């Protein structure tokens, strides 16, 4: 019986790590999808609106980036 206690505690720690990893993956996917929605909004803006944001020439280039290409400043530490 005493040999099973360490195995059970290792299993619990492994499950906790796995849960944290899954949480980070889900968070990364949610962030990527949010950035994708924001980029699609850029495509719907007219030139005047883009100029107000300072994005008049770069909006299409930004909006055409793949959804997983998240800017570094949006990543959580």
Secondary structure, DSSP 4 states (H G I P E B T S, - for coil): -HHHHHHHHHHHHHHHHHHHHHHHHHHHHHHHHHHHHHHHHHHHS-HHHHHHHT-TTTHHHHHTS-TT---GGGS--
